[in-house]
Amino acid sequence: MHANSHFIVSRQTDAHAQLHAQVERHAKHQFQKPITAYNRSAFEHSIARWQAVGGKPLILDAGCGVGLSTFNLATQFPNHFIIGVDQSADRIARNTQWPGAIPDNCLRVRADLVDYWRLLLDSGIRPARHYILYPNPWPKIGHLTRRWHGHAIFPTIVALGGTLECRSNWEIYIEEFAAALRLLTQQQVASEPYTPEHCITPFEQKYLASGHGLWRCRIEFAHT
C-alpha cells in the first residue's frame, strides 16, 4: 500500500453554517425521487440471498468499494450476514487482494445507496449494524448537500436504526455527521479520533500509512 494519499484541503474550517437548517429541512419533507427498476432488482436479489441463509442479523456496508471491508466485517461477525453495496460495477468486480476464500456470510451488490436505503426502510428490514466507511468527503463549502448528513436521504439512514458507525480522514465530516445525528435523535454522539487495530478498507490502510488522522462517530439508536 503506497503512502501517498493527499491531505484534504478545504476553505471550510468548521462545521458548515447551514448544516442544522439543511438537516431540519430534510427531516420535515419525505424524499420523493422515484426508485429505479435496476436498484429494486438488485435489492430484491440481495435480500433473497440473505433470507436464504436463515435471515441472520444483517450488517450493511454502505459504499463498500472493492469489498475488502465487507469481507473483513464478515470475518469479524461470523454470526451475521453482511451486504456490501456500491454503485460502481468496476469497484465491485475488482480484485481486493483478499487472502484465501471469500467468507460465505456476505455478498456485494451493485446499487445506488439512496435507493437501497429507502428500499430497506420500506421493506421493514433493519440492519443490526450499519457502516459508512470513508465516504467521499465533498470538502468544498458548496458541497454540503453531497455529504450524506447533508443529503435528503439522511433521515432514512437514521430511521434504519441499529448501530451506525461512520469513519473519515476529514475531521469536519465526522463532526458534522455527529451533529446531524444529535439533531435528529436527541442522543449524545461524539466525534472521536480513531486508530484501528486492523485496517479493514483500502482507504483506511492508505490514509493511516500516509500519516492522516482518522475520525469516527458511533451511535446505537435508542428506538431500536
C-alpha positions in Angstrom: 0.0 0.0 0.0 1.6 3.3 -1.2 1.6 6.0 1.5 1.0 8.8 -0.9 -2.6 10.0 -0.2 -3.1 13.7 -0.3 -4.4 15.5 2.7 -7.9 17.1 2.4 -7.7 20.8 1.6 -10.8 22.9 2.2 -11.7 26.5 2.8 -14.2 25.2 5.3 -12.6 25.2 8.8 -15.6 24.3 11.0 -19.0 22.6 10.7 -21.0 24.1 7.9 -23.1 27.1 8.9 -26.1 25.7 7.0 -25.9 22.1 8.5 -28.7 22.4 11.0 -31.1 24.1 8.6 -30.4 21.5 6.0 -30.9 18.6 8.3 -34.1 20.1 9.7 -35.5 20.8 6.2 -34.9 17.2 5.1 -36.5 15.8 8.3 -39.7 17.6 7.5 -40.1 16.5 3.9 -40.1 12.9 2.6 -37.6 12.2 -0.2 -39.7 11.6 -3.3 -37.3 10.6 -6.0 -38.5 7.6 -7.9 -36.7 4.3 -7.3 -35.2 2.8 -10.4 -36.1 -0.7 -11.6 -32.4 -1.7 -11.6 -31.9 -0.8 -8.0 -35.2 -2.6 -7.0 -34.0 -5.7 -8.7 -30.5 -5.5 -7.1 -32.2 -5.0 -3.7 -34.5 -8.0 -4.1 -31.7 -10.3 -5.3 -29.5 -9.4 -2.3 -32.3 -9.7 0.3 -33.3 -13.1 -1.2 -29.6 -14.2 -0.7 -29.7 -13.1 2.9 -33.0 -14.8 3.6 -31.8 -18.0 2.0 -29.2 -18.4 4.7 -31.7 -18.1 7.5 -32.1 -14.4 8.0 -29.0 -13.9 10.3 -28.6 -10.5 11.8 -27.9 -8.1 9.0 -24.9 -5.8 8.6 -24.9 -3.1 5.9 -21.5 -2.0 4.5 -22.7 1.2 2.7 -20.3 2.2 -0.1 -18.2 -0.9 0.2 -15.9 -0.1 -2.8 -13.9 -3.2 -3.7 -15.5 -5.1 -0.8 -12.4 -5.6 1.4 -14.4 -4.0 4.3 -17.3 -6.4 3.6 -15.0 -9.4 3.8 -13.4 -8.1 7.0 -16.7 -7.5 8.6 -17.9 -11.0 7.6 -14.8 -12.4 9.4 -15.3 -10.2 12.4 -19.0 -11.0 12.7 -19.3 -14.7 11.7 -22.9 -15.0 13.0 -24.1 -12.1 10.9 -24.7 -11.7 7.2 -23.0 -8.7 5.5 -24.3 -6.9 2.4 -21.8 -4.6 0.8 -23.4 -2.0 -1.5 -21.6 0.1 -4.1 -22.7 1.9 -7.2 -19.6 1.1 -9.2 -19.5 -2.1 -11.2 -15.8 -1.7 -11.7 -15.1 -1.5 -7.9 -17.4 -4.4 -7.2 -15.6 -6.6 -9.7 -12.1 -5.5 -8.8 -9.6 -7.8 -7.0 -9.5 -7.0 -3.3 -6.3 -8.9 -2.6 -8.3 -10.8 0.0 -6.2 -13.8 1.2 -7.9 -17.1 0.9 -11.6 -18.0 0.3 -14.2 -15.3 0.4 -16.4 -15.6 3.6 -19.7 -17.3 2.8 -21.7 -14.9 5.1 -21.6 -11.9 2.8 -22.2 -10.6 -0.7 -21.6 -7.5 -2.7 -24.2 -5.8 -4.8 -24.1 -3.0 -7.3 -26.8 -0.5 -6.5 -27.4 3.2 -5.7 -27.4 3.6 -1.9 -30.0 6.3 -2.0 -32.5 3.8 -3.4 -31.1 0.8 -1.4 -31.6 2.6 1.9 -35.2 3.5 1.1 -36.0 0.0 0.0 -34.6 -1.4 3.2 -36.8 1.0 5.2 -39.9 0.4 3.1 -39.5 -3.3 3.5 -39.2 -3.1 7.3 -35.7 -4.5 7.2 -33.4 -3.1 9.9 -29.7 -3.8 10.0 -28.2 -4.7 13.3 -25.1 -2.8 12.3 -24.5 -0.2 9.6 -21.2 1.1 8.4 -20.4 4.1 6.3 -16.6 3.9 5.9 -14.6 6.8 4.3 -17.3 8.3 2.1 -16.3 10.9 -0.4 -15.9 14.0 1.8 -17.0 16.6 -0.8 -14.8 19.2 1.0 -15.9 22.3 -0.9 -18.1 24.6 1.0 -20.8 24.4 -1.6 -20.9 20.6 -1.4 -22.8 20.2 1.9 -25.8 18.5 0.2 -23.5 15.9 -1.4 -22.3 14.7 2.1 -24.5 12.0 3.5 -25.5 14.0 6.5 -26.5 17.0 4.3 -28.4 14.8 1.8 -32.1 14.3 1.8 -31.6 10.6 2.4 -30.1 11.2 5.9 -33.4 10.8 7.9 -33.8 7.4 6.2 -30.3 6.4 7.3 -31.3 7.3 10.9 -34.7 5.6 10.7 -32.9 2.3 9.8 -31.7 2.1 13.4 -29.2 -0.4 14.7 -25.7 0.6 15.5 -24.3 3.1 13.0 -20.7 3.9 12.5 -19.1 6.4 10.2 -15.3 6.9 9.6 -13.4 9.6 7.7 -10.0 11.1 7.4 -11.6 14.6 7.4 -12.4 15.6 11.0 -15.1 18.1 9.9 -17.0 15.4 8.1 -17.4 13.4 11.3 -18.1 16.5 13.4 -20.9 17.3 11.0 -22.2 13.7 10.9 -22.3 13.6 14.7 -24.0 16.9 14.9 -26.7 15.8 12.4 -27.3 12.6 14.4 -27.6 14.6 17.6 -30.2 16.9 16.0 -32.4 14.1 14.7 -32.1 11.7 17.6 -31.5 13.9 20.7 -28.9 11.4 21.7 -25.3 12.1 22.7 -23.0 11.4 19.7 -19.3 12.4 19.7 -16.6 12.7 17.0 -13.5 10.9 18.2 -10.0 10.3 16.8 -9.6 6.7 15.8 -6.6 4.4 15.3 -7.7 0.9 14.0 -6.0 -2.2 15.3 -6.6 -3.7 11.9 -7.4 -1.7 8.8 -10.5 -3.0 7.1 -10.7 -0.9 3.9 -8.0 0.1 1.3 -8.7 3.8 2.1 -8.2 3.2 5.8 -4.8 1.5 5.1 -3.7 4.2 2.7 -4.7 7.1 4.9 -3.1 5.7 8.0 0.1 4.9 6.1 0.1 8.4 4.7 0.0 9.9 8.2 -3.6 11.2 8.1 -5.6 11.5 11.2 -8.7 9.3 11.3 -12.0 10.0 13.0 -15.2 8.2 13.6 -18.6 8.6 15.3 -20.9 5.7 16.5 -24.4 5.6 17.8 -26.7 2.9 19.0 -30.1 4.2 18.2 -32.4 4.3 21.2 -35.5 3.5 19.1 -34.2 0.0 18.1 
